[in-house]
Amino acid sequence: VACITFLISSGINAEYGNHVLLSLYFALMVMLLLGEVAIGVLYAVEKKTIVEEIDKTMERTVNNYGKGDTASDTAVDKIQNLLQCCGYNGPTDYQIITQFKLPSSCCADMIPNDACNTATAYKTGCKAQ
């Protein structure tokens, strides 16, 4: 898309002799390209650290499910519904007290007022998905 835009705008700018705009556009495109390359290199170098941080954050979020942070709970529910999974590593991620009543997003077909539990929950965790 950037290449096509560049070719069209460079043709228009060259046709009308506006080299300042062409130079500015070229500089912006080069900066964008360098930014994308830098992000790719950073990910390649720091992949292990990034994955570890995601693991820690997701495990903490799942462990704190139902403890008052509705934004986190909503995010976990949406992820579990979308990926059809339960917990980060599996349904056992939820603390032992909640094992008998897991979040409803851990189960595919919930009947109203029916509790989702380890017997009816998805068996795989969201990390595997």
C-alpha positions as CSV (number, residue, x, y, z in Angstrom):
1,V,0.0,0.0,0.0
2,A,2.8,2.4,0.9
3,C,4.6,1.6,-2.4
4,I,1.5,2.3,-4.4
5,T,0.8,5.5,-2.5
6,F,4.4,6.6,-3.0
7,L,4.3,5.9,-6.7
8,I,1.1,7.8,-7.2
9,S,2.1,10.8,-5.0
10,S,5.6,10.9,-6.5
11,G,4.1,11.0,-10.0
12,I,1.8,13.8,-9.1
13,N,4.5,15.7,-7.2
14,A,7.0,15.2,-10.0
15,E,4.4,16.3,-12.6
16,Y,3.8,19.6,-10.8
17,G,7.4,20.1,-9.7
18,N,6.7,20.1,-5.9
19,H,9.9,18.5,-4.8
20,V,9.6,19.7,-1.1
21,L,6.4,17.6,-0.6
22,L,8.0,14.7,-2.4
23,S,11.1,14.8,-0.2
24,L,8.9,15.1,2.9
25,Y,6.8,12.1,1.9
26,F,9.9,10.1,1.1
27,A,11.5,10.9,4.5
28,L,8.3,9.8,6.3
29,M,8.1,6.5,4.4
30,V,11.8,5.8,5.2
31,M,11.1,6.5,8.9
32,L,8.1,4.2,8.9
33,L,10.1,1.4,7.2
34,L,13.0,1.8,9.7
35,G,10.5,1.7,12.6
36,E,9.0,-1.5,11.3
37,V,12.4,-3.1,10.9
38,A,13.4,-2.0,14.4
39,I,10.3,-3.6,15.9
40,G,11.0,-6.8,14.0
41,V,14.6,-6.9,15.2
42,L,13.6,-6.1,18.8
43,Y,11.1,-8.9,18.8
44,A,13.6,-11.4,17.4
45,V,16.2,-10.4,20.0
46,E,13.8,-10.1,23.0
47,K,11.3,-12.9,22.1
48,K,12.0,-15.0,25.2
49,T,11.6,-12.0,27.5
50,I,8.4,-10.9,25.8
51,V,6.9,-14.4,26.0
52,E,7.8,-14.7,29.7
53,E,6.2,-11.3,30.5
54,I,3.0,-12.4,28.6
55,D,3.0,-15.7,30.5
56,K,3.3,-13.9,33.9
57,T,0.7,-11.3,33.1
58,M,-1.8,-13.8,31.8
59,E,-1.3,-16.2,34.8
60,R,-1.7,-13.3,37.2
61,T,-4.9,-12.2,35.4
62,V,-6.4,-15.6,35.5
63,N,-5.5,-16.1,39.2
64,N,-7.2,-12.8,40.0
65,Y,-10.4,-13.7,38.2
66,G,-13.5,-12.8,40.1
67,K,-11.7,-10.6,42.6
68,G,-13.2,-7.3,41.7
69,D,-11.4,-6.2,38.5
70,T,-14.3,-6.4,36.0
71,A,-12.2,-5.1,33.1
72,S,-9.8,-8.0,33.5
73,D,-12.6,-10.5,34.1
74,T,-14.3,-9.3,30.9
75,A,-11.1,-9.7,28.9
76,V,-10.5,-13.2,30.2
77,D,-14.1,-14.1,29.4
78,K,-13.8,-12.8,25.8
79,I,-10.5,-14.6,25.2
80,Q,-11.9,-17.9,26.6
81,N,-15.1,-17.6,24.5
82,L,-13.2,-16.7,21.4
83,L,-10.5,-19.4,21.7
84,Q,-12.8,-22.0,23.4
85,C,-10.3,-22.6,26.2
86,C,-10.3,-22.4,30.0
87,G,-7.5,-20.7,32.0
88,Y,-4.1,-19.9,30.7
89,N,-2.6,-23.4,31.0
90,G,-5.9,-25.2,31.7
91,P,-8.9,-25.2,34.0
92,T,-6.7,-26.0,36.9
93,D,-5.3,-22.5,36.7
94,Y,-8.3,-21.3,38.7
95,Q,-7.7,-21.5,42.4
96,I,-9.0,-24.6,44.2
97,I,-12.0,-22.8,45.7
98,T,-13.3,-21.9,42.2
99,Q,-12.7,-25.3,40.8
100,F,-16.2,-26.3,41.5
101,K,-17.6,-23.2,39.8
102,L,-15.5,-22.0,36.9
103,P,-16.2,-18.9,34.8
104,S,-19.1,-19.6,32.4
105,S,-16.8,-18.7,29.5
106,C,-14.9,-22.0,30.3
107,C,-17.9,-24.1,29.1
108,A,-19.3,-24.3,25.6
109,D,-23.0,-24.8,26.3
110,M,-24.2,-23.3,29.6
111,I,-27.7,-23.9,30.7
112,P,-29.0,-20.9,32.8
113,N,-28.2,-21.2,36.5
114,D,-25.9,-24.2,35.8
115,A,-22.4,-24.0,37.1
116,C,-19.5,-24.6,34.9
117,N,-17.0,-27.0,36.6
118,T,-13.9,-29.0,35.7
119,A,-16.1,-31.9,34.3
120,T,-17.9,-29.6,31.8
121,A,-15.1,-27.1,31.1
122,Y,-12.8,-26.9,28.1
123,K,-9.8,-29.1,28.8
124,T,-7.1,-27.0,27.0
125,G,-5.7,-23.7,28.2
126,C,-5.7,-20.5,26.1
127,K,-1.8,-20.6,25.9
128,A,-2.1,-23.8,23.7
129,Q,-4.6,-22.1,21.5
